[in-house]
């Protein structure tokens, strides 16, 4: 079951082999009020303890498929439905330390019916989450 917060407490973890972590990942609930095509998401910036990890360096994973920021633009036939979640994979050598972290997300949506001067619409969220395994 997904939590109300966009940032899910499950799915926040380090990635890569223990002792040689390559980064971390954050699970995020679809934050839009309706489904959308992946191509309408410009990216997701992640912030951990005040350090910003811009969308351009992160991978966006939906199911088993991972997308770079540029590949999201081409995913015009893939939809993200209300109630879905996706994972943002952030490269960071060594991963994060064990313990509680303040995690933020900024999802950049393009709404085709919004005037260009209001694009992208940025949906922000922040919460504390815990890394259990370093």
C-alpha positions as CSV (number, residue, x, y, z in Angstrom):
1,X,0.0,0.0,0.0
2,X,1.3,3.4,-0.9
3,X,1.7,6.1,1.7
4,X,0.1,9.6,1.4
5,X,3.5,11.3,1.1
6,X,4.9,11.3,-2.4
7,X,8.1,10.0,-1.0
8,X,7.6,6.4,0.2
9,X,9.4,5.2,3.3
10,X,9.8,1.8,1.7
11,X,12.1,1.8,-1.3
12,X,14.6,4.3,0.2
13,X,17.8,2.3,0.2
14,X,21.3,2.1,-1.1
15,X,22.0,0.2,-4.3
16,X,25.0,-1.8,-5.4
17,X,26.9,-4.5,-3.6
18,X,27.5,-4.1,0.1
19,X,30.9,-2.4,0.6
20,X,30.8,-1.0,-2.9
21,X,27.6,1.0,-3.1
22,X,27.0,2.8,-6.3
23,X,24.2,5.1,-5.2
24,X,20.7,5.1,-3.6
25,X,17.1,5.0,-4.7
26,X,13.9,6.7,-3.7
27,X,10.4,5.3,-4.4
28,X,7.9,8.1,-5.2
29,X,4.1,7.8,-5.6
30,X,2.7,9.3,-8.8
31,X,2.0,12.9,-7.5
32,X,-0.3,14.1,-10.3
33,X,-4.1,14.1,-9.9
34,X,-4.5,12.1,-13.1
35,X,-2.4,9.7,-15.2
36,X,0.1,11.1,-17.5
37,X,2.6,10.0,-20.2
38,X,6.2,9.7,-19.1
39,X,7.2,12.1,-21.7
40,X,5.4,14.8,-19.7
41,X,7.7,14.4,-16.8
42,X,10.8,16.5,-17.2
43,X,12.6,14.8,-14.4
44,X,12.9,14.5,-10.6
45,X,15.4,16.3,-8.5
46,X,16.3,14.6,-5.2
47,X,17.6,16.3,-2.1
48,X,19.1,14.5,0.8
49,X,20.2,16.4,3.9
50,X,20.4,19.6,1.8
51,X,22.5,18.1,-1.0
52,X,20.7,18.4,-4.4
53,X,21.0,15.5,-6.9
54,X,19.6,17.1,-10.2
55,X,17.3,15.1,-12.5
56,X,19.9,15.2,-15.3
57,X,22.1,12.8,-13.5
58,X,19.4,10.5,-12.1
59,X,17.7,7.4,-13.6
60,X,13.9,7.2,-13.6
61,X,12.7,3.6,-13.2
62,X,9.2,2.4,-13.9
63,X,8.8,-1.4,-13.3
64,X,11.9,-3.0,-14.7
65,X,12.7,-0.3,-17.2
66,X,15.0,2.6,-16.4
67,X,15.0,5.9,-18.3
68,X,17.6,8.6,-18.5
69,X,16.3,12.2,-18.5
70,X,16.5,12.3,-22.3
71,X,14.7,8.9,-22.7
72,X,11.7,10.2,-20.7
73,X,11.0,12.6,-23.6
74,X,10.7,9.7,-26.0
75,X,8.4,7.6,-23.8
76,X,5.2,9.0,-25.3
77,X,3.3,5.7,-25.2
78,X,4.2,4.8,-21.6
79,X,1.7,5.9,-19.0
80,X,2.0,6.6,-15.3
81,X,-1.3,6.0,-13.7
82,X,-2.8,7.3,-10.5
83,X,-1.7,4.9,-7.7
84,X,1.5,4.0,-9.5
85,X,4.9,4.6,-8.1
86,X,8.3,5.0,-9.7
87,X,11.8,4.9,-8.5
88,X,14.5,7.5,-8.9
89,X,18.0,6.0,-8.8
90,X,20.7,8.5,-7.8
91,X,24.4,7.7,-8.5
92,X,26.5,8.4,-5.5
93,X,29.7,6.5,-4.8
94,X,29.5,4.8,-1.5
95,X,25.7,5.4,-1.2
96,X,24.3,7.1,1.9
97,X,25.2,6.5,5.6
98,X,23.0,4.4,7.8
99,X,20.4,6.5,9.7
100,X,17.6,9.0,9.3
101,X,17.9,11.5,6.4
102,X,15.7,14.4,5.3
103,X,14.7,13.5,1.8
104,X,13.1,15.9,-0.7
105,X,11.8,15.5,-4.2
106,X,10.9,18.0,-6.9
107,X,9.0,16.5,-9.8
108,X,8.8,18.6,-12.9
109,X,5.5,18.0,-14.8
110,X,4.6,19.5,-18.2
111,X,0.8,19.9,-18.5
112,X,-0.2,20.2,-22.2
113,X,-3.1,22.5,-21.3
114,X,-1.0,25.0,-19.2
115,X,0.4,28.1,-20.9
116,X,4.1,27.8,-21.6
117,X,5.0,30.5,-19.1
118,X,3.7,28.2,-16.3
119,X,5.7,25.1,-17.5
120,X,7.0,23.0,-15.8
121,X,4.8,22.7,-12.8
122,X,7.0,21.6,-9.9
123,X,5.5,19.3,-7.2
124,X,7.6,19.2,-4.1
125,X,7.6,16.9,-1.1
126,X,9.9,16.3,1.8
127,X,10.0,13.8,4.7
128,X,12.4,11.9,6.9
129,X,13.4,8.4,5.8
130,X,15.8,5.8,7.1
131,X,18.7,4.0,5.5
132,X,19.0,0.7,7.3
133,X,21.9,-1.0,5.5
134,X,24.9,1.2,4.7
